Amino acid sequence: MAKSLLEQLPEIVARGRQVAEKILESLEGRHRVGLQTREWVLPSKDSKASDWISANLRQQSLAAVQGGLFGEVQPALGDAGAAWRNRLLYGDNLLSMAALLAGDPETDLPSLRGKLDLIYIDPPFDSKADYRTKVTLPGVELEQRPTVIEQFAYSDTWSDGTASYLEMITPRLILMRELLSDTGSIYVHLDWHVGHYVKLVLDDVFGKTNFLNEIIWKRTPFAGSSKARANKYPVNHDTIFWYSKGPQYEYRNQYLEYSDEYKARFKHFDGVGYYRKTLLKTYSKETEIRLKAEDRWIDPIRDNAYPSYKQYLHESKGKQIEDLWGLEFLDIDADEDNVWEDVNSANPMAKERTGYATQKPEDLLERILKASCPEGGLVADFFGGSGTTAAVAERLGRRWITSDLGKPACMIMRKRLIDQNAQPFLYQAIGDYQVEAAKSTLGRNFRIGDLSQIVLSLYGALPLAEEDNPLRNLGSIAGGGMRTLVYADSPNKLTGAATLKKALAQRDSLLGGWDKVVVLGWNFEPNIGESIDALNDPGLEVLVIPPDLLDRLKKKGSLEKLRGSVRFASLQYLKIKPVQRQRSADGQQENLKVSLANYVLLSPEAINLDDDNRAKLQQVMNVEPLAMIEYWAVDPDYDGEVFRSVWQDYRGNVDNDGDPLRVVTEAVLQVPAKTGPRRVCVRAVDVFGFEAEVAVNVGVEGAQ
């Protein structure tokens, strides 16, 4: 007889601790998880606004980029001595937390173990939730299923129902506790699906004595449709569990402002302020003496009546917030009901709405941050979603880290932060993600050659003999009178020009030469398209290894079950028109004009669409390829390592062109003058989250 969930729980928690302990032990090793900086975002969205204030701020920002002053925009991190940079992380949050615990020397980030003041998480808590994404393009609306990586992550989360969910959340909660400071705390936002089970795990991880509140949040004034209310009490609330790490924790009482109707009851004025008469039904002699000394005592108007005292409006902070949020609060001391406005879900028409299905209102996070994160403190959200936590932290002067596994979520967060003119922040991804996935699938002792053999086999290539193939990354395909060499690149490096030249050299010299070489890569240098064009070799083909390959292999259980179902896609690439560069008459400034020319999408077959939606997509690609771009940015002085985004435009930004479905195709930047050529880099992200980049050297064209 199968064990009940209650019987499984101790085993689940024990396994979760083992997963977390292995991660913590690996922090001291050479192969610890790292972060790759994909973009250094300096929010400066394209806009018609040209007032001197915004223009001046942009010039200051550009000067800061050239001077390398990014680290000075935010306070230092505790005693680490390094300037702080807010971070948006793409990837599995378990790996994100491992990287934060390890520290990131590339961006001067010390280990954040014991450094976080607050964590808020809103993990998925409905196994039947529909996480499909609607992509609206000119003249057509597509329905995209989650990326395969997201699908497998989610299906693993719910493969065995609630037990799998608890397997997922337990090691993550343990790592979150490691990241919290001694005075830090965590808010875990759930609902009836899994909340009561997660409460048991939280008790185990944080300790029952550190449980502070069960907050009930009524989401909306009304509870769903009439059908939802027909056969049971309507469900209209979420549960937020609040735990501290230890006995001393950050907390400031929060208050609801009194309504105008309530304030009107303070109708008396005595020179000190407006007050109302409040009855004293019980009081001590000492209280009477004090109130009379303060001229606040009011004698009863008749015998056997109660005295009163002056309750001043300016001394009232408001109604202290309790553990019921989003309700209508009643003033039981008043003659009539008194309603306080409280947190409800974000209005569908509100400016803060992003279209993200599970978006939480900013008022909710504002309350949590003001109560439990000090000014300048550090808050993290490891299920970032629409980015509400980061957006509110930015507005309230708190430092932030947010992460998500979904590329659409990361794009929404990036655009949202740019839209509110956030301070510069880093957009980073998990370094060596495929290596970590391989360790999970093939065991911690796997070798890169083992992975290359799997890739070659799934592509249909036979491995070359060991004496000709010491790295075990070369295979061959023969047929149709053509001999093809297949080169499987390593997942822990970027496939770029050097790799392509090496593959071509092996094609021409190894075993008497080959007709063609196919390079299979996991991760690519952003300018890979330029490198391929520069080589201009018809005997070279470059394909993308499916990023979800290892997840699918783990799911299928064997190579044979996966064979025949893996597609290796072609690369997407971006083209721009010649960049125009002109020096101003005084020689202090330069104008750069950057224009998009064309965008070719990654093979549509690699995108998770059904046949009907794929046909619609192909039609848009044929007619208007630039409509596929969701976001693009410009770095006027690319150093070849870190892309510094100092100008951005994105779909939904209507400040310039009024078109929510298209980006502008031309950027005009005024930048500080520079001698010699500039390396101008353009990066674009399409509506499905795929990135492409082009970089060009631009000489001086003369003064204007």
ZILINLIN-V968690 format. One record per residue. RES is the residue in one letter. PHI is phi in whole degrees, -180 to 180 (999 if undefined). Layout:
BEGIN
((RES | PHI) (RES | PHI))
END
This chain:
BEGIN
((M | 999) (A | -65) (K | -71) (S | -73) (L | -61) (L | -65) (E | -72) (Q | -76) (L | -56) (P | -60) (E | -68) (I | -62) (V | -65) (A | -63) (R | -67) (G | -61) (R | -66) (Q | -64) (V | -61) (A | -65) (E | -65) (K | -63) (I | -65) (L | -66) (E | -67) (S | -73) (L | -64) (E | -89) (G | -85) (R | -75) (H | -105) (R | -74) (V | -67) (G | -123) (L | -118) (Q | -107) (T | -80) (R | -89) (E | -160) (W | -105) (V | -90) (L | -108) (P | -54) (S | -161) (K | -70) (D | -61) (S | -156) (K | -73) (A | -58) (S | -132) (D | -64) (W | -64) (I | -66) (S | -66) (A | -64) (N | -66) (L | -63) (R | -65) (Q | -63) (Q | -62) (S | -65) (L | -65) (A | -63) (A | -64) (V | -62) (Q | -66) (G | -85) (G | 68) (L | -99) (F | -54) (G | -67) (E | -94) (V | -84) (Q | -140) (P | -67) (A | -70) (L | -93) (G | 54) (D | -97) (A | -75) (G | 82) (A | -95) (A | -67) (W | -89) (R | -129) (N | -63) (R | -137) (L | -110) (L | -111) (Y | -104) (G | 141) (D | -58) (N | -68) (L | -65) (L | -73) (S | -59) (M | -67) (A | -61) (A | -66) (L | -69) (L | -68) (A | -77) (G | 91) (D | -133) (P | -61) (E | -62) (T | -119) (D | 57) (L | -99) (P | -73) (S | -58) (L | -96) (R | -61) (G | 74) (K | -111) (L | -82) (D | -84) (L | -154) (I | -126) (Y | -121) (I | -132) (D | -130) (P | -70) (P | -62) (F | -136) (D | -136) (S | -66) (K | -105) (A | -65) (D | -101) (Y | -104) (R | -69) (T | -113) (K | -91) (V | -113) (T | -97) (L | -115) (P | -54) (G | 82) (V | -155) (E | -123) (L | -105) (E | -118) (Q | -99) (R | -73) (P | -56) (T | -57) (V | -63) (I | -60) (E | -65) (Q | -60) (F | -68) (A | -61) (Y | -74) (S | -68) (D | -63) (T | -61) (W | -118) (S | -56) (D | -116) (G | 70) (T | -63) (A | -60) (S | -65) (Y | -61) (L | -68) (E | -61) (M | -71) (I | -79) (T | -61) (P | -63) (R | -68) (L | -65) (I | -65) (L | -68) (M | -63) (R | -62) (E | -63) (L | -78) (L | -70) (S | -74) (D | -63) (T | -105) (G | -85) (S | -151) (I | -132) (Y | -112) (V | -115) (H | -98) (L | -138) (D | -140) (W | -69) (H | -62) (V | -133) (G | -56) (H | -69) (Y | -75) (V | -64) (K | -58) (L | -65) (V | -66) (L | -61) (D | -59) (D | -73) (V | -76) (F | -100) (G | 94) (K | -60) (T | -70) (N | -99) (F | -77) (L | -105) (N | -152) (E | -107) (I | -94) (I | -103) (W | -112) (K | -78) (R | -70) (T | -139) (P | -65) (F | -125) (A | -104) (G | 70) (S | -80) (S | -63) (K | -64) (A | -67) (R | -99) (A | -73) (N | -117) (K | -161) (Y | -63) (P | -62) (V | -93) (N | -148) (H | -148) (D | -110) (T | -118) (I | -120) (F | -92) (W | -116) (Y | -126) (S | -100) (K | -80) (G | -150) (P | -70) (Q | -102) (Y | -147) (E | -73) (Y | -162) (R | -129) (N | -57) (Q | -116) (Y | -132) (L | -90) (E | -68) (Y | -66) (S | -74) (D | -61) (E | -64) (Y | -69) (K | -61) (A | -64) (R | -74) (F | -87) (K | -98) (H | -94) (F | -138) (D | -128) (G | 95) (V | -82) (G | 167) (Y | -78) (Y | -145) (R | -125) (K | -87) (T | -114) (L | -64) (L | -109) (K | -83) (T | -135) (Y | -165) (S | -99) (K | -64) (E | -63) (T | -64) (E | -61) (I | -62) (R | -65) (L | -65) (K | -68) (A | -66) (E | -89) (D | 58) (R | -117) (W | -79) (I | -126) (D | -65) (P | -64) (I | -81) (R | -152) (D | -62) (N | 65) (A | -95) (Y | -84) (P | -75) (S | -132) (Y | -137) (K | -82) (Q | -99) (Y | -83) (L | -65) (H | -70) (E | -92) (S | -97) (K | -74) (G | 124) (K | -85) (Q | -63) (I | -73) (E | -103) (D | -95) (L | -113) (W | -116) (G | 81) (L | -100) (E | -95) (F | -88) (L | -111) (D | -92) (I | -73) (D | -86) (A | -91) (D | -72) (E | -130) (D | -63) (N | -128) (V | -103) (W | -104) (E | -73) (D | -138) (V | -73) (N | -119) (S | -62) (A | -60) (N | -58) (P | -57) (M | -98) (A | -67) (K | -61) (E | -74) (R | -67) (T | -113) (G | 90) (Y | -78) (A | -59) (T | -106) (Q | -61) (K | -101) (P | -71) (E | -63) (D | -60) (L | -64) (L | -71) (E | -62) (R | -62) (I | -65) (L | -67) (K | -64) (A | -78) (S | -128) (C | -133) (P | -68) (E | -59) (G | 80) (G | -72) (L | -114) (V | -119) (A | -130) (D | -133) (F | -95) (F | -129) (G | -59) (G | 59) (S | -87) (G | 88) (T | -61) (T | -60) (A | -65) (A | -63) (V | -71) (A | -60) (E | -59) (R | -68) (L | -94) (G | 76) (R | -105) (R | -81) (W | -148) (I | -134) (T | -140) (S | -145) (D | -159) (L | -83) (G | -92) (K | -65) (P | -59) (A | -63) (C | -64) (M | -67) (I | -59) (M | -65) (R | -61) (K | -65) (R | -63) (L | -71) (I | -64) (D | -62) (Q | -96) (N | 56) (A | -67) (Q | -66) (P | -51) (F | -141) (L | -94) (Y | -106) (Q | -126) (A | -125) (I | -70) (G | -72) (D | 54) (Y | -59) (Q | -67) (V | -64) (E | -64) (A | -64) (A | -65) (K | -60) (S | -68) (T | -87) (L | -103) (G | 103) (R | -65) (N | -98) (F | -66) (R | -115) (I | -57) (G | -60) (D | -61) (L | -69) (S | -62) (Q | -63) (I | -64) (V | -62) (L | -60) (S | -64) (L | -69) (Y | -79) (G | 98) (A | -101) (L | -93) (P | -66) (L | -73) (A | -62) (E | -59) (E | -67) (D | -100) (N | -144) (P | -63) (L | -87) (R | 60) (N | -117) (L | -118) (G | -140) (S | -137) (I | -132) (A | -122) (G | 164) (G | 66) (G | 76) (M | -129) (R | -104) (T | -117) (L | -91) (V | -116) (Y | -116) (A | -97) (D | -80) (S | -78) (P | -77) (N | -99) (K | -147) (L | -91) (T | -75) (G | -145) (A | -58) (A | -62) (T | -65) (L | -63) (K | -65) (K | -64) (A | -64) (L | -66) (A | -63) (Q | -68) (R | -59) (D | -83) (S | -119) (L | -73) (L | 52) (G | 86) (G | 95) (W | -132) (D | -78) (K | -157) (V | -127) (V | -111) (V | -101) (L | -106) (G | -125) (W | -91) (N | -128) (F | -125) (E | -62) (P | -57) (N | -96) (I | -60) (G | -61) (E | -62) (S | -62) (I | -65) (D | -63) (A | -65) (L | -72) (N | 47) (D | -116) (P | -66) (G | -90) (L | -123) (E | -130) (V | -119) (L | -127) (V | -98) (I | -73) (P | -55) (P | -64) (D | -96) (L | -55) (L | -70) (D | -64) (R | -68) (L | -64) (K | -63) (K | -71) (K | -73) (G | 91) (S | -157) (L | -65) (E | -63) (K | -69) (L | -91) (R | -60) (G | 91) (S | -111) (V | -101) (R | -110) (F | -100) (A | -94) (S | -79) (L | -81) (Q | -89) (Y | -151) (L | -120) (K | -127) (I | -124) (K | -79) (P | -55) (V | -76) (Q | -97) (R | -132) (Q | -135) (R | -87) (S | -71) (A | -61) (D | -84) (G | 76) (Q | -92) (Q | -126) (E | -134) (N | -104) (L | -115) (K | -118) (V | -118) (S | -127) (L | -76) (A | -112) (N | -162) (Y | -139) (V | -113) (L | -77) (L | -49) (S | -43) (P | -55) (E | -63) (A | -83) (I | -96) (N | -80) (L | -126) (D | -80) (D | -62) (D | -65) (N | -68) (R | -67) (A | -67) (K | -62) (L | -63) (Q | -60) (Q | -64) (V | -66) (M | -60) (N | -72) (V | -90) (E | -143) (P | -61) (L | -70) (A | -70) (M | -78) (I | -81) (E | -90) (Y | -158) (W | -145) (A | -145) (V | -128) (D | -115) (P | -77) (D | -141) (Y | -70) (D | -96) (G | 85) (E | -120) (V | -111) (F | -81) (R | -101) (S | -82) (V | -113) (W | -148) (Q | -142) (D | -139) (Y | -156) (R | -60) (G | 98) (N | -85) (V | -106) (D | -64) (N | -106) (D | -103) (G | 70) (D | -110) (P | -77) (L | -105) (R | -137) (V | -86) (V | -70) (T | -105) (E | -137) (A | -115) (V | -120) (L | -117) (Q | -106) (V | -128) (P | -59) (A | -64) (K | -145) (T | -80) (G | 78) (P | -71) (R | -109) (R | -100) (V | -95) (C | -121) (V | -121) (R | -122) (A | -127) (V | -124) (D | -87) (V | -67) (F | -103) (G | 95) (F | -79) (E | -110) (A | -144) (E | -149) (V | -141) (A | -130) (V | -137) (N | -90) (V | -124) (G | -85) (V | -78) (E | -97) (G | 116) (A | -80) (Q | -102))
END
